[in-house]
Amino acid sequence: MTDPWAAKIAQFVIQALELDVDSGELASEIVPLKRDAEAGISALELASSIGPTPFLVYHYDISLNREALDTDLATLEKAATLDTPGPRVVAHAIAGDSAFILATTPSIQRAMTGKATASPPSPGEQKRARTRLPNRLGDTLREANTLAGQWLAAIDAARAQGQTELTRQEAALALQVLDEGSVQNLLRALNVLLASARHTAAESLK
């Protein structure tokens, strides 16, 4: 079935990012995550100078409901102000009865805007991080593992009932996971800890 929103979304993305691509070709790359009469969400990944760049596109039929657009814009802008996890607005536009929000992850937005990276920690900050953060990281990992199990049980039950669309919150999480930078530090930390633990275990056996 042809996605009636794909062409409109492609044209919006091309204008928002000033892309020199064919709208029909770009439309074929758009992945619908949720489609309702009043609003929907799509995913799109583009190649860029900073590597694979994931986006979410929220779209709305404001002739049916303008409130959803205003609510989502306010929520995303507040998240950016508070620097909380979640999508960041790259662009938004209204064209007739259609409205769009283009969003990406915080790390991609920083790379796109050229925001400077943080400076290396001082010796005092290093000591505090190595003595205080491991316990917090362990607690967070245990909580994340529990939450993942609860979500998997819910998603398995939903799929068994024929429900395959992502919720708005799940789509935002999917965008975060698509961005390598959003979990890069966690994966590297786990690799460092595992390598150190294996080395310690090997040394103890000698």
Z-matrix of the N, CA and C atoms (Angstrom, degrees):
N
C 1 1.463
C 2 1.532 1 109.38
N 3 1.318 2 115.86 1 133.71
C 4 1.462 3 120.69 2 179.77
C 5 1.514 4 110.53 3 -71.98
N 6 1.318 5 116.49 4 134.68
C 7 1.453 6 121.97 5 178.68
C 8 1.537 7 108.24 6 -82.56
N 9 1.334 8 118.58 7 112.59
C 10 1.464 9 120.07 8 -176.35
C 11 1.521 10 113.81 9 -67.24
N 12 1.333 11 117.12 10 -16.89
C 13 1.462 12 120.35 11 -178.48
C 14 1.520 13 112.77 12 -91.92
N 15 1.304 14 118.42 13 -17.14
C 16 1.463 15 120.93 14 -171.58
C 17 1.525 16 112.55 15 -58.27
N 18 1.331 17 117.56 16 -45.48
C 19 1.465 18 120.55 17 -178.41
C 20 1.524 19 111.19 18 -63.95
N 21 1.342 20 116.88 19 -42.12
C 22 1.462 21 120.41 20 179.57
C 23 1.532 22 110.95 21 -64.78
N 24 1.319 23 115.56 22 -42.23
C 25 1.466 24 119.94 23 179.72
C 26 1.519 25 110.42 24 -64.27
N 27 1.320 26 116.89 25 -43.01
C 28 1.466 27 120.67 26 179.78
C 29 1.520 28 110.99 27 -59.90
N 30 1.328 29 117.84 28 -44.54
C 31 1.461 30 121.27 29 179.63
C 32 1.530 31 111.13 30 -63.03
N 33 1.332 32 116.38 31 -40.00
C 34 1.466 33 120.22 32 178.20
C 35 1.522 34 110.93 33 -63.97
N 36 1.328 35 117.03 34 -46.82
C 37 1.469 36 121.05 35 -178.29
C 38 1.530 37 110.42 36 -62.45
N 39 1.323 38 116.94 37 -42.51
C 40 1.464 39 120.81 38 179.39
C 41 1.526 40 110.90 39 -59.66
N 42 1.315 41 116.73 40 -43.35
C 43 1.465 42 120.31 41 178.92
C 44 1.526 43 111.50 42 -69.69
N 45 1.337 44 116.49 43 -42.22
C 46 1.467 45 120.40 44 -176.25
C 47 1.516 46 111.97 45 -65.36
N 48 1.348 47 116.51 46 -38.61
C 49 1.466 48 120.93 47 -176.36
C 50 1.535 49 112.54 48 -102.24
N 51 1.332 50 115.81 49 0.59
C 52 1.465 51 121.51 50 -179.58
C 53 1.529 52 110.87 51 54.30
N 54 1.327 53 114.64 52 52.31
C 55 1.458 54 120.96 53 -177.90
C 56 1.526 55 110.94 54 -87.45
N 57 1.298 56 115.32 55 145.94
C 58 1.462 57 121.70 56 175.89
C 59 1.525 58 108.03 57 -105.29
N 60 1.330 59 115.39 58 69.66
C 61 1.464 60 121.45 59 -179.03
C 62 1.519 61 108.93 60 -136.19
N 63 1.320 62 115.10 61 161.46
C 64 1.458 63 121.09 62 177.42
C 65 1.531 64 109.45 63 -76.06
N 66 1.334 65 116.85 64 131.04
C 67 1.461 66 120.01 65 -176.70
C 68 1.528 67 111.78 66 -64.01
N 69 1.339 68 116.78 67 -34.34
C 70 1.458 69 119.45 68 178.65
C 71 1.520 70 112.04 69 -66.64
N 72 1.326 71 116.06 70 -39.23
C 73 1.465 72 120.28 71 178.42
C 74 1.525 73 110.63 72 -66.81
N 75 1.328 74 116.05 73 -41.70
C 76 1.459 75 119.35 74 179.15
C 77 1.525 76 111.09 75 -67.06
N 78 1.326 77 116.93 76 -37.45
C 79 1.466 78 120.46 77 -179.87
C 80 1.522 79 111.42 78 -59.44
N 81 1.323 80 116.69 79 -32.99
C 82 1.466 81 119.82 80 -179.33
C 83 1.523 82 112.31 81 -71.29
N 84 1.336 83 117.69 82 -16.06
C 85 1.462 84 121.85 83 -179.79
C 86 1.529 85 112.39 84 -91.16
N 87 1.312 86 116.80 85 -6.85
C 88 1.463 87 120.87 86 -176.03
C 89 1.527 88 109.89 87 -80.54
N 90 1.331 89 115.60 88 129.16
C 91 1.472 90 121.37 89 -177.97
C 92 1.528 91 108.95 90 -107.75
N 93 1.327 92 118.18 91 114.16
C 94 1.473 93 119.65 92 178.33
C 95 1.522 94 111.05 93 -72.19
N 96 1.319 95 115.97 94 127.40
C 97 1.468 96 120.81 95 177.39
C 98 1.517 97 111.42 96 -102.38
N 99 1.337 98 115.54 97 -33.27
C 100 1.467 99 119.71 98 -179.61
C 101 1.518 100 108.46 99 -153.01
N 102 1.305 101 116.32 100 136.03
C 103 1.457 102 121.64 101 179.54
C 104 1.526 103 109.49 102 -135.90
N 105 1.327 104 116.42 103 114.15
C 106 1.452 105 123.34 104 172.30
C 107 1.522 106 107.71 105 -121.95
N 108 1.307 107 116.65 106 169.85
C 109 1.461 108 119.64 107 179.69
C 110 1.521 109 111.43 108 -63.44
N 111 1.348 110 116.22 109 -37.07
C 112 1.457 111 120.14 110 -174.03
C 113 1.521 112 113.43 111 -92.23
N 114 1.339 113 117.51 112 -27.44
C 115 1.470 114 119.78 113 -173.83
C 116 1.524 115 109.86 114 -160.49
N 117 1.329 116 115.28 115 165.66
C 118 1.451 117 120.37 116 177.94
C 119 1.514 118 111.01 117 -162.09
N 120 1.323 119 115.77 118 173.77
C 121 1.462 120 122.19 119 179.92
C 122 1.520 121 108.24 120 -135.83
N 123 1.325 122 115.95 121 138.53
C 124 1.459 123 121.97 122 176.43
C 125 1.515 124 109.54 123 -130.05
N 126 1.332 125 115.76 124 155.50
C 127 1.463 126 122.12 125 176.36
C 128 1.520 127 108.55 126 -114.67
N 129 1.320 128 114.64 127 149.82
C 130 1.458 129 120.98 128 -179.49
C 131 1.515 130 108.31 129 -153.97
N 132 1.321 131 117.05 130 135.31
C 133 1.461 132 121.09 131 175.71
C 134 1.528 133 108.53 132 -121.84
N 135 1.337 134 115.48 133 127.88
C 136 1.461 135 121.58 134 -178.40
C 137 1.520 136 110.23 135 -118.31
N 138 1.308 137 116.38 136 149.56
C 139 1.458 138 120.92 137 172.54
C 140 1.523 139 108.25 138 -84.43
N 141 1.323 140 116.32 139 136.88
C 142 1.462 141 120.13 140 -179.66
C 143 1.526 142 109.26 141 -146.89
N 144 1.327 143 115.95 142 179.99
C 145 1.460 144 121.08 143 -179.64
C 146 1.520 145 112.31 144 -65.94
N 147 1.342 146 117.03 145 -17.95
C 148 1.465 147 120.46 146 179.40
C 149 1.524 148 111.19 147 -101.15
N 150 1.341 149 116.68 148 9.40
C 151 1.453 150 121.31 149 178.50
C 152 1.518 151 111.69 150 101.82
N 153 1.341 152 118.20 151 -170.34
C 154 1.460 153 121.22 152 178.44
C 155 1.530 154 110.27 153 -57.43
N 156 1.317 155 115.90 154 127.95
C 157 1.460 156 120.87 155 -172.92
C 158 1.525 157 110.22 156 -122.35
N 159 1.335 158 117.83 157 108.67
C 160 1.464 159 120.36 158 -177.96
C 161 1.534 160 111.72 159 -85.67
N 162 1.318 161 115.16 160 146.65
C 163 1.462 162 121.39 161 177.21
C 164 1.521 163 109.60 162 -136.75
N 165 1.313 164 115.11 163 153.29
C 166 1.455 165 122.70 164 164.45
C 167 1.521 166 107.08 165 -112.25
N 168 1.324 167 115.95 166 141.41
C 169 1.461 168 120.83 167 173.90
C 170 1.522 169 107.63 168 -121.00
N 171 1.325 170 115.43 169 116.45
C 172 1.460 171 121.31 170 174.11
C 173 1.529 172 106.98 171 -91.70
N 174 1.330 173 118.26 172 132.10
C 175 1.456 174 119.33 173 177.29
C 176 1.525 175 110.38 174 -127.88
N 177 1.332 176 115.67 175 153.27
C 178 1.464 177 121.25 176 -172.64
C 179 1.520 178 110.48 177 -142.13
N 180 1.318 179 116.27 178 144.49
C 181 1.458 180 122.29 179 167.20
C 182 1.522 181 105.66 180 -99.97
N 183 1.323 182 116.28 181 95.29
C 184 1.469 183 119.51 182 -172.99
C 185 1.521 184 112.68 183 -75.00
N 186 1.335 185 117.34 184 -6.89
C 187 1.464 186 118.55 185 173.38
C 188 1.524 187 110.33 186 -72.20
N 189 1.326 188 115.53 187 -22.04
C 190 1.465 189 120.97 188 178.66
C 191 1.524 190 112.02 189 -96.99
N 192 1.351 191 115.88 190 -35.69
C 193 1.469 192 119.28 191 -176.80
C 194 1.524 193 109.53 192 -161.80
N 195 1.310 194 117.48 193 108.83
C 196 1.472 195 121.92 194 177.30
C 197 1.528 196 110.82 195 -87.08
N 198 1.320 197 116.90 196 -22.24
C 199 1.464 198 121.07 197 -174.12
C 200 1.523 199 112.21 198 -62.67
N 201 1.339 200 117.53 199 -36.73
C 202 1.466 201 120.21 200 -178.53
C 203 1.520 202 111.17 201 -61.70
N 204 1.331 203 117.36 202 -41.56
C 205 1.468 204 121.31 203 177.67
C 206 1.523 205 110.86 204 -61.53
N 207 1.314 206 116.51 205 -49.97
C 208 1.467 207 120.27 206 -177.80
C 209 1.525 208 111.49 207 -62.94
N 210 1.327 209 116.51 208 -39.05
C 211 1.465 210 120.49 209 -179.94
C 212 1.518 211 111.22 210 -66.06
N 213 1.332 212 116.49 211 -45.79
C 214 1.467 213 120.15 212 -178.87
C 215 1.519 214 111.45 213 -65.47
N 216 1.328 215 117.67 214 -41.50
C 217 1.470 216 120.47 215 177.90
C 218 1.521 217 110.71 216 -61.02
N 219 1.325 218 116.43 217 -45.29
C 220 1.466 219 120.15 218 -179.46
C 221 1.523 220 111.01 219 -63.51
N 222 1.332 221 117.26 220 -40.16
C 223 1.462 222 121.57 221 -179.65
C 224 1.524 223 111.16 222 -65.46
N 225 1.328 224 116.67 223 -45.65
C 226 1.462 225 120.80 224 -179.38
C 227 1.531 226 111.72 225 -66.83
N 228 1.315 227 116.96 226 -39.55
C 229 1.459 228 120.21 227 179.50
C 230 1.529 229 111.03 228 -68.37
N 231 1.325 230 117.40 229 -36.16
C 232 1.463 231 120.70 230 177.23
C 233 1.525 232 110.36 231 -66.93
N 234 1.336 233 117.03 232 -39.90
C 235 1.467 234 120.72 233 178.23
C 236 1.520 235 110.51 234 -61.15
N 237 1.329 236 116.83 235 -39.65
C 238 1.467 237 120.32 236 178.76
C 239 1.522 238 110.94 237 -66.98
N 240 1.326 239 116.63 238 -40.76
C 241 1.467 240 120.74 239 179.56
C 242 1.525 241 111.39 240 -63.47
N 243 1.345 242 116.38 241 -40.75
C 244 1.461 243 121.40 242 -178.85
C 245 1.526 244 112.24 243 -85.57
N 246 1.351 245 116.92 244 -5.54
C 247 1.470 246 123.17 245 -178.84
C 248 1.524 247 111.53 246 56.15
N 249 1.326 248 116.14 247 44.37
C 250 1.455 249 121.33 248 177.24
C 251 1.537 250 109.25 249 -93.01
N 252 1.342 251 117.98 250 161.35
C 253 1.470 252 119.40 251 177.67
C 254 1.519 253 110.85 252 -61.83
N 255 1.317 254 115.86 253 155.08
C 256 1.453 255 119.92 254 177.56
C 257 1.512 256 112.08 255 129.14
N 258 1.339 257 117.12 256 172.10
C 259 1.461 258 120.87 257 -177.38
C 260 1.522 259 112.44 258 -61.87
N 261 1.337 260 114.51 259 151.96
C 262 1.466 261 122.14 260 175.55
C 263 1.527 262 108.84 261 -119.16
N 264 1.316 263 116.58 262 138.26
C 265 1.457 264 121.52 263 -179.22
C 266 1.524 265 110.04 264 -70.99
N 267 1.324 266 115.96 265 128.34
C 268 1.459 267 122.24 266 173.86
C 269 1.528 268 109.84 267 -99.18
N 270 1.326 269 116.10 268 -40.55
C 271 1.461 270 121.08 269 179.32
C 272 1.526 271 108.59 270 -162.19
N 273 1.317 272 116.04 271 158.44
C 274 1.463 273 120.63 272 172.00
C 275 1.522 274 108.44 273 -149.22
N 276 1.321 275 116.14 274 154.03
C 277 1.460 276 120.10 275 -176.05
C 278 1.521 277 109.96 276 -158.10
N 279 1.328 278 114.12 277 156.50
C 280 1.463 279 122.00 278 174.02
C 281 1.516 280 107.93 279 -122.15
N 282 1.320 281 116.36 280 130.03
C 283 1.463 282 122.00 281 178.42
C 284 1.524 283 108.00 282 -132.51
N 285 1.312 284 116.62 283 98.78
C 286 1.457 285 120.59 284 -176.18
C 287 1.509 286 111.01 285 66.02
N 288 1.331 287 115.29 286 -124.11
C 289 1.464 288 120.16 287 179.19
C 290 1.526 289 112.51 288 -89.12
N 291 1.328 290 116.91 289 -0.82
C 292 1.468 291 121.01 290 -178.55
C 293 1.521 292 110.73 291 -104.61
N 294 1.318 293 115.71 292 143.15
C 295 1.468 294 121.03 293 176.64
C 296 1.522 295 108.31 294 -136.30
N 297 1.334 296 114.82 295 151.93
C 298 1.458 297 120.16 296 -174.58
C 299 1.519 298 110.68 297 -140.66
N 300 1.334 299 115.20 298 148.02
C 301 1.467 300 122.16 299 169.48
C 302 1.524 301 106.82 300 -128.91
N 303 1.322 302 116.03 301 126.37
C 304 1.468 303 121.65 302 174.84
C 305 1.518 304 107.25 303 -101.99
N 306 1.332 305 116.56 304 125.83
C 307 1.467 306 120.62 305 -176.36
C 308 1.521 307 110.13 306 -133.71
N 309 1.321 308 115.19 307 154.15
C 310 1.456 309 121.34 308 175.25
C 311 1.520 310 108.60 309 -143.18
N 312 1.316 311 117.71 310 -174.64
C 313 1.455 312 121.16 311 -177.67
C 314 1.522 313 111.04 312 -81.55
N 315 1.334 314 117.79 313 160.47
C 316 1.465 315 119.77 314 178.69
C 317 1.519 316 113.63 315 -56.86
N 318 1.338 317 117.79 316 -42.16
C 319 1.463 318 119.26 317 -177.18
C 320 1.523 319 111.66 318 -68.09
N 321 1.324 320 117.05 319 -37.61
C 322 1.464 321 120.18 320 177.18
C 323 1.524 322 110.05 321 -67.10
N 324 1.317 323 116.47 322 -41.12
C 325 1.468 324 118.99 323 178.55
C 326 1.524 325 111.17 324 -61.52
N 327 1.340 326 116.25 325 -40.73
C 328 1.465 327 119.15 326 178.42
C 329 1.528 328 110.67 327 -63.20
N 330 1.330 329 116.07 328 -41.50
C 331 1.460 330 119.60 329 179.18
C 332 1.524 331 111.38 330 -65.91
N 333 1.339 332 117.02 331 -38.44
C 334 1.453 333 120.86 332 -179.33
C 335 1.522 334 111.75 333 -68.13
N 336 1.322 335 116.12 334 -33.77
C 337 1.459 336 119.84 335 -178.16
C 338 1.520 337 112.76 336 -93.00
N 339 1.347 338 117.43 337 -3.14
C 340 1.459 339 120.87 338 177.66
C 341 1.514 340 113.67 339 72.55
N 342 1.325 341 117.50 340 24.60
C 343 1.461 342 120.33 341 179.67
C 344 1.524 343 110.13 342 -66.72
N 345 1.326 344 116.79 343 134.37
C 346 1.468 345 121.63 344 -176.21
C 347 1.521 346 111.00 345 -64.95
N 348 1.322 347 115.47 346 146.55
C 349 1.463 348 120.90 347 176.19
C 350 1.527 349 110.13 348 -79.81
N 351 1.309 350 116.46 349 162.51
C 352 1.457 351 121.26 350 -177.75
C 353 1.534 352 110.84 351 -69.76
N 354 1.334 353 115.50 352 148.86
C 355 1.461 354 120.59 353 178.47
C 356 1.530 355 109.77 354 -76.11
N 357 1.353 356 118.32 355 158.22
C 358 1.466 357 121.08 356 -179.86
C 359 1.528 358 111.10 357 -60.04
N 360 1.332 359 118.38 358 147.77
C 361 1.467 360 120.98 359 -179.21
C 362 1.527 361 111.36 360 -68.56
N 363 1.325 362 115.07 361 149.82
C 364 1.461 363 120.99 362 176.16
C 365 1.524 364 109.35 363 -74.35
N 366 1.354 365 118.74 364 166.72
C 367 1.476 366 119.97 365 177.67
C 368 1.511 367 112.79 366 -54.78
N 369 1.334 368 117.49 367 -40.87
C 370 1.462 369 119.87 368 178.68
C 371 1.514 370 112.46 369 -64.76
N 372 1.330 371 116.08 370 -40.60
C 373 1.461 372 120.34 371 178.20
C 374 1.522 373 110.98 372 -67.07
N 375 1.336 374 116.34 373 -36.28
C 376 1.460 375 119.63 374 177.46
C 377 1.529 376 110.66 375 -61.62
N 378 1.342 377 116.12 376 -45.55
C 379 1.473 378 120.42 377 -178.53
C 380 1.518 379 110.89 378 -62.75
N 381 1.350 380 116.27 379 -45.59
C 382 1.467 381 119.45 380 -179.99
C 383 1.526 382 111.05 381 -62.71
N 384 1.340 383 116.43 382 -40.47
C 385 1.462 384 119.82 383 -179.18
C 386 1.525 385 111.19 384 -63.69
N 387 1.336 386 117.00 385 -40.56
C 388 1.462 387 120.19 386 -174.58
C 389 1.528 388 112.37 387 -79.10
N 390 1.328 389 117.94 388 -19.12
C 391 1.468 390 119.75 389 179.69
C 392 1.526 391 112.74 390 -100.84
N 393 1.327 392 117.50 391 -27.37
C 394 1.462 393 119.87 392 -176.03
C 395 1.529 394 113.83 393 -103.00
N 396 1.314 395 116.42 394 -34.61
C 397 1.457 396 119.18 395 -172.79
C 398 1.531 397 115.03 396 -74.93
N 399 1.350 398 120.47 397 -31.16
C 400 1.470 399 118.29 398 -179.33
C 401 1.526 400 113.84 399 -56.38
N 402 1.339 401 117.82 400 -42.14
C 403 1.470 402 119.77 401 178.95
C 404 1.520 403 110.99 402 -63.70
N 405 1.337 404 116.10 403 -43.21
C 406 1.458 405 119.76 404 179.54
C 407 1.524 406 111.25 405 -65.36
N 408 1.328 407 115.84 406 -39.25
C 409 1.458 408 120.03 407 178.60
C 410 1.524 409 111.00 408 -64.58
N 411 1.334 410 116.32 409 -41.57
C 412 1.463 411 120.07 410 177.98
C 413 1.519 412 111.68 411 -61.90
N 414 1.348 413 116.72 412 -44.70
C 415 1.467 414 120.45 413 178.48
C 416 1.529 415 110.89 414 -61.80
N 417 1.333 416 115.62 415 -41.59
C 418 1.464 417 119.79 416 -179.17
C 419 1.516 418 111.48 417 -65.90
N 420 1.342 419 117.05 418 -39.83
C 421 1.465 420 120.46 419 178.78
C 422 1.530 421 111.47 420 -64.36
N 423 1.336 422 116.64 421 -41.07
C 424 1.463 423 119.79 422 178.42
C 425 1.529 424 110.37 423 -63.97
N 426 1.325 425 116.10 424 -42.39
C 427 1.461 426 119.37 425 179.10
C 428 1.528 427 110.88 426 -65.51
N 429 1.340 428 116.15 427 -42.60
C 430 1.464 429 119.91 428 179.92
C 431 1.524 430 111.00 429 -62.18
N 432 1.325 431 117.12 430 -39.63
C 433 1.458 432 120.86 431 179.58
C 434 1.523 433 110.87 432 -64.89
N 435 1.324 434 116.19 433 -40.83
C 436 1.465 435 120.35 434 177.68
C 437 1.529 436 111.11 435 -65.04
N 438 1.339 437 116.49 436 -45.14
C 439 1.463 438 120.71 437 179.72
C 440 1.527 439 111.27 438 -62.99
N 441 1.340 440 115.80 439 -39.62
C 442 1.463 441 119.70 440 178.85
C 443 1.518 442 110.91 441 -62.14
N 444 1.336 443 116.63 442 -40.76
C 445 1.461 444 120.25 443 178.02
C 446 1.519 445 111.79 444 -63.29
N 447 1.339 446 117.27 445 -42.06
C 448 1.462 447 121.38 446 178.99
C 449 1.529 448 110.69 447 -64.76
N 450 1.345 449 116.27 448 -41.19
C 451 1.464 450 119.47 449 -179.58
C 452 1.520 451 110.93 450 -67.59
N 453 1.341 452 117.16 451 -41.59
C 454 1.462 453 120.45 452 179.47
C 455 1.524 454 111.37 453 -61.78
N 456 1.323 455 117.04 454 -39.14
C 457 1.461 456 120.23 455 178.26
C 458 1.527 457 110.31 456 -63.56
N 459 1.346 458 116.07 457 -40.67
C 460 1.464 459 120.19 458 -179.49
C 461 1.521 460 111.34 459 -69.30
N 462 1.330 461 117.34 460 -42.00
C 463 1.466 462 120.48 461 -178.04
C 464 1.524 463 110.63 462 -69.70
N 465 1.331 464 117.64 463 -36.11
C 466 1.465 465 120.53 464 177.02
C 467 1.528 466 110.55 465 -64.14
N 468 1.331 467 115.77 466 -40.75
C 469 1.467 468 119.73 467 179.04
C 470 1.528 469 110.68 468 -66.51
N 471 1.346 470 116.67 469 -40.22
C 472 1.461 471 120.40 470 -179.99
C 473 1.525 472 111.05 471 -65.24
N 474 1.325 473 117.05 472 -41.56
C 475 1.470 474 120.35 473 179.73
C 476 1.515 475 111.76 474 -67.16
N 477 1.329 476 115.88 475 -33.54
C 478 1.462 477 119.10 476 177.11
C 479 1.525 478 111.19 477 -65.13
N 480 1.341 479 115.94 478 -24.01
C 481 1.464 480 121.56 479 178.22
C 482 1.526 481 111.72 480 -93.83
N 483 1.349 482 116.45 481 5.88
C 484 1.457 483 120.35 482 177.49
C 485 1.509 484 114.94 483 86.94
N 486 1.334 485 117.90 484 9.89
C 487 1.466 486 121.67 485 179.39
C 488 1.529 487 109.02 486 -92.01
N 489 1.323 488 116.30 487 113.58
C 490 1.463 489 120.15 488 -175.66
C 491 1.525 490 113.72 489 -115.05
N 492 1.322 491 118.79 490 -14.90
C 493 1.463 492 120.84 491 -177.89
C 494 1.523 493 110.89 492 -74.51
N 495 1.329 494 115.26 493 145.78
C 496 1.461 495 120.70 494 175.17
C 497 1.524 496 110.17 495 -80.73
N 498 1.324 497 115.85 496 148.43
C 499 1.457 498 119.23 497 170.59
C 500 1.522 499 108.71 498 -75.42
N 501 1.319 500 116.60 499 169.47
C 502 1.470 501 120.99 500 178.42
C 503 1.527 502 110.37 501 -59.42
N 504 1.330 503 116.76 502 -40.68
C 505 1.461 504 120.86 503 -179.13
C 506 1.532 505 111.15 504 -68.73
N 507 1.329 506 117.27 505 -38.20
C 508 1.462 507 120.99 506 178.20
C 509 1.523 508 111.19 507 -67.51
N 510 1.328 509 116.78 508 -36.14
C 511 1.464 510 120.09 509 177.83
C 512 1.525 511 110.77 510 -64.30
N 513 1.344 512 116.58 511 -39.50
C 514 1.461 513 120.31 512 178.10
C 515 1.529 514 110.61 513 -65.07
N 516 1.338 515 116.13 514 -39.73
C 517 1.466 516 120.02 515 177.75
C 518 1.523 517 110.71 516 -66.23
N 519 1.335 518 116.67 517 -38.94
C 520 1.459 519 120.24 518 178.52
C 521 1.526 520 110.83 519 -61.29
N 522 1.326 521 116.26 520 -39.93
C 523 1.461 522 120.20 521 177.28
C 524 1.521 523 110.79 522 -61.72
N 525 1.328 524 116.12 523 -42.31
C 526 1.459 525 120.17 524 -179.67
C 527 1.527 526 110.82 525 -63.61
N 528 1.329 527 117.08 526 -40.20
C 529 1.463 528 120.61 527 -179.73
C 530 1.528 529 111.00 528 -69.69
N 531 1.335 530 116.62 529 -34.84
C 532 1.463 531 120.35 530 178.41
C 533 1.522 532 112.11 531 -62.44
N 534 1.322 533 116.19 532 -30.20
C 535 1.465 534 120.75 533 -179.31
C 536 1.519 535 109.19 534 -80.54
N 537 1.328 536 116.77 535 111.92
C 538 1.463 537 120.60 536 -178.27
C 539 1.525 538 111.93 537 -57.51
N 540 1.322 539 116.30 538 -33.82
C 541 1.455 540 119.23 539 -177.83
C 542 1.520 541 113.57 540 -67.49
N 543 1.344 542 117.41 541 -22.90
C 544 1.458 543 119.79 542 -175.88
C 545 1.524 544 112.38 543 -72.50
N 546 1.339 545 117.28 544 -24.83
C 547 1.467 546 120.27 545 179.41
C 548 1.526 547 111.85 546 -122.22
N 549 1.324 548 116.25 547 5.65
C 550 1.464 549 119.99 548 -175.84
C 551 1.521 550 111.83 549 -61.37
N 552 1.325 551 117.57 550 -45.05
C 553 1.461 552 120.53 551 -179.63
C 554 1.524 553 111.19 552 -63.59
N 555 1.328 554 116.29 553 -40.29
C 556 1.461 555 119.77 554 179.69
C 557 1.523 556 110.89 555 -64.12
N 558 1.334 557 116.28 556 -47.12
C 559 1.466 558 119.63 557 -179.76
C 560 1.529 559 111.10 558 -62.77
N 561 1.313 560 116.25 559 -40.71
C 562 1.471 561 118.95 560 179.38
C 563 1.524 562 111.07 561 -66.15
N 564 1.349 563 116.12 562 -41.02
C 565 1.464 564 119.73 563 178.82
C 566 1.522 565 111.19 564 -61.47
N 567 1.333 566 116.71 565 -42.83
C 568 1.461 567 120.38 566 178.88
C 569 1.526 568 111.03 567 -64.24
N 570 1.338 569 116.57 568 -40.05
C 571 1.463 570 119.84 569 178.24
C 572 1.529 571 111.57 570 -63.56
N 573 1.339 572 116.15 571 -42.47
C 574 1.469 573 120.49 572 178.63
C 575 1.524 574 110.31 573 -62.35
N 576 1.334 575 116.50 574 -45.18
C 577 1.461 576 120.51 575 -178.85
C 578 1.538 577 111.29 576 -65.86
N 579 1.323 578 116.91 577 -42.33
C 580 1.469 579 120.47 578 179.63
C 581 1.529 580 111.49 579 -65.27
N 582 1.341 581 115.99 580 -42.61
C 583 1.462 582 119.45 581 179.36
C 584 1.526 583 110.58 582 -63.37
N 585 1.352 584 116.38 583 -41.09
C 586 1.455 585 120.27 584 179.87
C 587 1.532 586 110.98 585 -66.37
N 588 1.345 587 116.00 586 -41.79
C 589 1.466 588 119.85 587 -179.67
C 590 1.522 589 111.25 588 -64.91
N 591 1.329 590 117.12 589 -40.66
C 592 1.466 591 120.57 590 179.37
C 593 1.527 592 111.08 591 -66.78
N 594 1.343 593 116.32 592 -38.47
C 595 1.448 594 120.10 593 178.95
C 596 1.527 595 110.56 594 -65.14
N 597 1.360 596 115.17 595 -42.76
C 598 1.465 597 119.59 596 179.14
C 599 1.526 598 110.68 597 -63.28
N 600 1.331 599 116.62 598 -41.73
C 601 1.461 600 120.37 599 179.89
C 602 1.529 601 110.89 600 -65.52
N 603 1.325 602 116.65 601 -40.57
C 604 1.465 603 120.04 602 179.42
C 605 1.510 604 111.55 603 -65.17
N 606 1.350 605 116.65 604 -39.10
C 607 1.469 606 120.98 605 179.50
C 608 1.524 607 111.50 606 -66.78
N 609 1.329 608 115.64 607 -35.58
C 610 1.482 609 119.26 608 -178.03
C 611 1.535 610 111.81 609 -70.25
N 612 1.326 611 116.58 610 -20.74
C 613 1.462 612 120.21 611 -179.04
C 614 1.532 613 112.42 612 -86.90
N 615 1.310 614 117.33 613 -9.98
C 616 1.466 615 120.40 614 -178.52
C 617 1.528 616 111.37 615 -75.17
